[in-house]
Amino acid sequence: MGFEPILIVGVLLLAMGVVGFLAYRAEQKRSEGLRRVAEEMGFEYAANGTADGLRAHYPGFHLFTQGRKPDVRNLLRGKAGGLEVAIFDYSYVTGSGKSRRTWRQTVLAFEINDVDLPGFSLRPEMWFHKIGQWFGYKDIDFESHPKFSRMYLLRSGEKEDDVRALFNDHVLEYYESHPNVCTEGCGGRLVYYRAQERVKPADVRLFLEEGFEVLALFRPTKEAAQ
C-alpha cells in the first residue's frame, strides 16, 4: 500500500475519532445540564435507568414495545403538582445495516391515583399508517373532527367506546392545535413525548408545563397545573 492510501485511511480514522469525541462531549454536557435542572427542581437524578423495569411498569404502551436495545438515561424523578413525575431520555433501535435507526426522545411520565384511563395511544399519523388501514390496522377516527382524524393515529386497548368518550370535543380540538405530539395512557399512568425529539435542559420546565396541560385534558375535574 502506497503512502497516499495510508494517508487517506488515517484522515478518515481521525475524522471518525473527532466526530465520536464531539458526540461524547455533547452527551456529557447534556447529562450535566439535566443533573443541574434536577437539583434546581428538587428532583432525584440518575444517569441511567432500567429499561426492562420501565417496560414492565408500562405494559402495552406503544413506545415501550418498539424496536430493540431499549435504553433509559438522564432520569429525573420527583413530585410536581402533587403527583409522582418522571422525565427521562428513552431510545431504541430499529432496522439493521444501512436501514439501522436509533429513535431518541424525552418522555414525561405521570403516576395518577385518581383516574382510571382506558388504554390508548395517540401519535401523528404517517402515510404508512394509512396504507396499514387498508389491511385492517385500526385507527379511531371522528367524523365530527376530520382535521384530528387526518393528523393523528388513535388506537385503543380493549375499550374503544371508553376511548371515544374520553376524546371529547375539547380534547380533539386541543390536539388539532398541537400537532406532532404523542400521548399514551392506561389506568393510573400517562406519558407524553414527541417522537425523535429530545428536550434541551433549559426547556425541561416548559416540557413539564406542556405535560400538565395534556394531563388536564384527561383529568378535567382535578387541578392538574402546578
Secondary structure, 3 states (H helix, E strand, C coil): CCHHHHHHHHHHHHHHHHHHHHHHHHHHHHHHHHHHHHHHHCCEEEEECCHHHHHHHCCCCCHHHCCEEEEEEEEEEEEECCEEEEEEEEEEEECCHHHCEEEEEEEEEEECCCCCEEEEEEEECCHHHHHHHHCCCCCCCCCCCHHHHHHEEEEECCCHHHHHHHCCHHHHHHHHCCCCCEEEEEECEEEEECCCCCCCHHHHHHHHHHHHHHHHHHCCCCCCCC
